[in-house]
């Protein structure tokens, strides 16, 4: 038989355990929500960036690309910011690219690698690609710091 003091102690211990478990669950849910919102933010940012490139919005592209940007093109050559941000308005718009299968690896709160697959329907040889973009937050704004594009070899010569 427990004394009243032992009963109170048991309730206190149970309350502390329950409180710490619910706090951990709340923190995990909050972290998952933050990860989910970051994921959505970066995917929307990526889509907006590609759309700006496609419609020839040079100002948007210049603003979104970091000053020390580097790209590795599908042929293995490198490009710096000055070459990458040269965007021209198309005479007539082609079919929009399809972006899908997004994955995000958050390196820290201000840096993430976003990988995705793309179908650039206006291109024949470089139509299907895997793309990896590294986004960093500079002065509170996401900037594209690095990009590497790789042709899907299984479909590189699919000229349907």
N, C-alpha and C positions, 0 to 999 in steps of 0.2 A: 504494500500500500504506500502511495506517495503522499508526502506532506504537501500542504498548500504551496509552500515555497518551491518544491521540486516541480509541481504542476505549472507554476508561473514560469519557471526557468525553461521547461519544455516548450511552453507556448512561445516564449521569446525566441528560443533557438529556431523553432519551426517558422516563426514569422520572419526572422532574419534570412533563413535559407530560402523561403518562398520569395521574399523581396529581392534577394540577389539573383535568383533564377529568372524572375520576371524582368529585372533590369537588364540581364544578359540577353534575354529574348527581345526586349525592346531595342537594345543597342544593335543586335543582329538584324532586326527588321529595318531599323533606320539606315544601317550600312547598306543593306540590300536595296533599299529605296534610293539611296544616294548613288549606288552603282548603276541602278536602272535609269535614273535621271541623267547621269553622265553618259551612259550608253546612248540614250535617245538624243541627247544634245550633240554628241559627236557624229552620230549617223546623220542627223539633220544638217549639221555643219558640212559634212562631206558631200551630201547630195546638193546642197546649195552651191558649194564650191565647183563641183563638176558642171552644174547647170550654168554657172557664170562663165566657165571656160567655153562651154558649148555655144552660148549666145554671144560670145565675144565681149563680155563685160570686163575690160582691162582694169578699170578702177577697183572693182570688187576683188579681182585676183591679186592685184598689187597689194591691196590692204591686207589680204588674208595670208600672204606668203612672208615668212620671216626674212630678215635682211641676209642672214647667213645660210639660207636654204641651199640644199644640194639634192639632186635627183639622179637616180640610176635608171636610164632608159631601157626599153625592152631589148635593145641591141647590146647592152652592157656599157655604153658610153655614159659619161656624166654630164650633167647640166647644172649651171649655177642659176641663181635667181634671175639675172638679167635675160638669160635665154628662155627661162621657163615662163616668165610673166608676159612675154610677147604674145598677146592675144589679139586676133583680128576678128572683126564681125564677119560671119559667113554671108555670102551673097544671098543664099537661100538656106534656111535651116534644114539640116539633115535629121534623120531619126535620132531621138534621144537615146543615150546609152542606158543600159540596164545595169543597176548596181544591186548586188545581193550577197548573201552569206557573210554578213558582217561579224567580225570578232574584234573585241577590244581587250588590250592588255594595258592596264593602268600601271605606269611605272612609279608615279607619285601623284600628288593631288594636282600638279600643274603639267603633267606629261603623260601622254598615252599613245600607244601604237594601235592604229585601226587598220585591220586587214579586211579585204573584201574581194569579191570576184566581179568582173565587169564584162559586159558585151558591148563593144563599140561597133554598132551596126553599120556605120558609115565607112569603116575600114575593112579591108578584106584580109590581109595577112596578119594584122595585129588585132583582130576582132575580139578574141577571147583572152582575157588577162587576169592575173592575180595582181593585186595592188596592195602595197603596204605604205601607209602614211603615218608619220610621226607628228603629232600635234603637241605644241607647248603653249602654256599661257604666259604671255608677255604683257605686262601692264594691264592685267585683267581680261585680255582678249586672246582667244585661241589663234595661233599662227601655225601654218604648215611649215615644218622645219626640214623634213626629209621625205622623199618618196622613192619607192622602188617598184617598177612595173616589170612583170615577167609574163611572157606569152605562155598560154596553156599549150603545151606541145601536142597533146592529143587532138587539139582542134585547130592548130595554127593554119592548116591548109584546107580547112573546111570551107569551101567557097560556095555553099548552097545558095 
